[in-house]
Amino acid sequence: MQYRPWADGEITTSQLFFDSLPRYAYKLTNLDRASSPEMLPDPDLWFEVEANATYLVEFSLFAGGATGAQFQGGWGVPFASSVTKRRGVSGPHFGATDDNPINIRTTVPDVVTTPLAFGYRPAGNESLNHIHEEGLLETGDFPGVLSYEWGQYASSTTFCRLGRGSWARVQRLA
């Protein structure tokens, strides 16, 4: 369904139709972070979201770091927001050090604001992992910003990277 369902008698406007279309954000350049495990919003992968709304959210990321500079990420959401369904994640679990399929994490708990640490690949920052996260977001009484927040799992002078080609999609459902 391209547009959200309308209530009987609801007045529709062109803005309501526009707000129901999916919005995309793209990462056109690599961004590296080093020497800090602080989780910071990505400057490219964010959206303004309205209060009291439900959104389908999807992040498709190319990310990673070498040994000691492992990537961790999570969602920044407006105050009093919640995820109504599980956040599905596909990416290397924390202890992974190679491309063996047995090392892939497939689901995680609902708490999207809790950072998840991912494994690394021996080739380091030039061979990034594909991480895919999605879920339903319900905003509370406050509008705000939905973003992908990330950083190093532990402080290291070796950088971790969120790579170009990463993207995000959000679509208001209700």
C-alpha positions as CSV (number, residue, x, y, z in Angstrom):
1,M,0.0,0.0,0.0
2,Q,1.5,3.3,-1.1
3,Y,-0.7,5.6,1.0
4,R,-1.7,5.2,4.6
5,P,-5.4,4.2,5.3
6,W,-7.8,7.2,5.7
7,A,-10.5,7.3,8.4
8,D,-14.1,7.7,7.3
9,G,-14.8,11.4,6.9
10,E,-11.2,12.4,7.2
11,I,-10.3,15.4,5.1
12,T,-7.4,14.7,2.9
13,T,-4.9,17.2,1.5
14,S,-2.0,17.0,-0.9
15,Q,0.3,17.3,2.2
16,L,-1.3,14.2,3.8
17,F,-0.7,12.3,0.5
18,F,2.9,13.5,0.4
19,D,3.5,12.6,4.0
20,S,2.4,9.0,3.3
21,L,5.1,8.5,0.6
22,P,8.4,6.9,1.6
23,R,11.3,9.2,2.3
24,Y,14.9,8.2,1.6
25,A,18.3,9.4,2.9
26,Y,21.5,8.4,1.2
27,K,25.2,8.4,2.3
28,L,27.3,9.6,-0.6
29,T,30.7,9.6,1.2
30,N,32.4,7.4,3.8
31,L,32.5,8.7,7.3
32,D,35.2,7.4,9.7
33,R,35.2,7.7,13.5
34,A,38.2,6.9,15.8
35,S,39.3,7.2,19.4
36,S,35.8,7.4,20.9
37,P,33.0,4.9,21.6
38,E,30.5,7.7,21.8
39,M,27.3,7.1,19.8
40,L,26.6,10.0,17.5
41,P,23.9,10.6,14.9
42,D,25.0,10.1,11.4
43,P,24.9,13.4,9.6
44,D,23.2,11.8,6.5
45,L,20.9,9.2,7.8
46,W,18.1,11.0,9.7
47,F,14.5,12.1,9.3
48,E,12.1,14.5,11.1
49,V,9.1,12.5,12.4
50,E,5.8,13.7,13.7
51,A,4.2,13.1,17.1
52,N,1.6,10.3,17.6
53,A,2.5,8.5,14.3
54,T,3.6,5.1,13.2
55,Y,6.5,4.7,10.8
56,L,8.0,1.8,8.9
57,V,11.8,2.3,9.2
58,E,14.6,0.6,7.3
59,F,18.4,1.1,7.4
60,S,20.7,-0.6,4.9
61,L,24.3,0.0,5.9
62,F,27.8,-0.7,4.8
63,A,29.9,-0.6,7.9
64,G,32.8,-2.1,9.8
65,G,36.1,-1.7,11.4
66,A,39.3,-3.7,11.9
67,T,40.2,-5.7,15.0
68,G,39.8,-3.4,18.0
69,A,37.7,-0.8,16.1
70,Q,34.5,-2.7,15.9
71,F,31.4,-0.8,14.7
72,Q,28.3,-0.4,17.0
73,G,25.0,1.2,16.0
74,G,21.5,1.9,17.1
75,W,18.6,4.2,16.5
76,G,18.1,7.7,17.9
77,V,14.3,8.3,18.4
78,P,12.2,11.1,19.8
79,F,11.4,11.2,23.5
80,A,8.6,8.8,24.5
81,S,8.8,6.8,21.2
82,S,8.8,3.0,21.1
83,V,9.3,0.2,18.6
84,T,6.1,-1.8,18.3
85,K,7.6,-4.8,16.6
86,R,11.0,-6.5,16.8
87,R,13.9,-4.8,15.2
88,G,15.2,-7.2,12.7
89,V,18.9,-7.1,12.0
90,S,21.1,-9.0,9.6
91,G,24.8,-8.5,10.1
92,P,27.8,-10.2,11.7
93,H,27.5,-10.8,15.4
94,F,30.0,-9.3,17.8
95,G,32.5,-12.2,17.8
96,A,32.5,-12.7,14.1
97,T,35.9,-12.3,12.4
98,D,35.2,-13.7,8.9
99,D,32.4,-14.2,6.3
100,N,31.2,-17.5,7.6
101,P,27.4,-17.5,7.4
102,I,27.1,-19.0,10.9
103,N,28.3,-15.7,12.3
104,I,25.3,-13.7,11.1
105,R,22.8,-12.2,13.7
106,T,19.2,-12.3,12.5
107,T,17.1,-10.8,15.2
108,V,17.6,-8.7,18.3
109,P,15.4,-7.3,21.2
110,D,13.0,-4.4,20.7
111,V,15.2,-1.8,22.3
112,V,16.5,0.1,19.3
113,T,18.3,2.7,21.4
114,T,20.6,0.1,22.9
115,P,23.7,-0.1,20.7
116,L,24.5,-3.3,18.9
117,A,28.2,-4.2,18.4
118,F,29.0,-6.0,15.2
119,G,31.9,-8.3,14.2
120,Y,34.8,-7.3,12.0
121,R,36.4,-8.7,8.8
122,P,40.1,-9.4,8.6
123,A,40.5,-7.0,5.6
124,G,39.5,-4.2,7.9
125,N,37.8,-1.0,6.8
126,E,38.1,-1.6,3.1
127,S,35.9,-4.7,3.3
128,L,32.7,-3.5,4.9
129,N,29.9,-5.6,6.3
130,H,26.3,-5.3,5.1
131,I,24.0,-4.5,8.1
132,H,20.2,-4.3,7.5
133,E,17.9,-3.1,10.3
134,E,14.1,-2.5,10.1
135,G,11.1,-2.2,12.4
136,L,8.0,-0.2,13.2
137,L,8.4,3.0,15.2
138,E,5.6,4.6,17.2
139,T,6.2,8.1,18.2
140,G,4.8,9.5,21.4
141,D,3.5,13.0,22.2
142,F,6.6,14.6,20.9
143,P,7.9,15.1,17.3
144,G,11.6,14.9,16.8
145,V,14.4,13.3,14.8
146,L,14.8,9.6,13.9
147,S,18.5,8.9,13.2
148,Y,21.0,6.1,12.9
149,E,23.6,6.6,15.7
150,W,26.9,4.9,15.6
151,G,30.5,4.8,16.9
152,Q,33.2,2.4,18.0
153,Y,32.5,-0.4,20.4
154,A,35.6,0.5,22.3
155,S,37.9,3.5,21.8
156,S,40.7,2.7,19.3
157,T,43.0,4.9,17.2
158,T,42.0,2.6,14.3
159,F,38.8,4.0,12.8
160,C,35.5,2.3,12.1
161,R,33.5,3.4,9.0
162,L,30.0,3.9,7.9
163,G,30.4,3.6,4.1
164,R,29.0,5.4,1.1
165,G,26.0,3.6,-0.4
166,S,24.3,3.2,2.9
167,W,20.7,4.4,2.9
168,A,17.6,4.8,5.1
169,R,13.9,4.8,4.4
170,V,11.0,5.9,6.5
171,Q,7.3,5.7,5.6
172,R,4.4,7.0,7.7
173,L,1.8,4.3,8.1
174,A,-0.6,6.0,10.5
